[in-house]
Amino acid sequence: MEGEFDILIPTSHPFEEEVECELRRLVARHKWPIERAGLSVSFVMRQSEVSSSDVSQFKAIENGQATGWVKLFFNHLFLIQNPGAFIRQIVPHEMAHAWTKARCVAANEKPHNRHDNVYIARHQSLTQQPIKEHGDLISMFDARPLRLVSNGQPARCSCKGDSGFWVLKPTEADNLAREPIKCPRCLRPVGIVDDTKVPEAIREQCAYIHWWKSNGKSS
């Protein structure tokens, strides 16, 4: 990249620093099509998103080139749950989408999936890892702590250990008598439990989420 390129990433955890290193490695290895765009990276905690990107602040065209910030958002809880998979899979996957969007904005084109696929393939060649689709990516992480701190209802099926612990949406819990939920593994109904049945590992992650939010971190 040209000297004007920069990455704005306030890191507060060693794994976040590893994300920054990977981003800089990917940028250094690629000839990016946009020379005057910087990356603005934020770590957030969202229930259903592993990562996302935004190019809404990337609109200005000066001397035929686009300028501004390409914004990336990474789920901090999922990062600390599985840092190896996150850095190998999530970071290059989202970089592919972000830079595709930015390139299309710069060229005044509408992004297409085929553009994403080309960039994902290029990142895959660098990481030597198969790049998964979004649905496969979310399955690599555990969103139960995030659901639990967002008024989710603890529940259990007959499966042993952490795998038998569920977090239902409030509407699911309210409708459970009319619309029973069966576990696809043990085929037994899921029943509401009290907070004492929350597995210790999930309880610890919930405490971490509360700490994160109480210290003014992004959600």
Summary of the structure (lengths in Angstrom):
residues: 219
radius of gyration: 20.2
end to end distance: 31.3
largest distance: 64.4
contacts: 653
relative contact order: 0.12
helix: 45%
strand: 17%
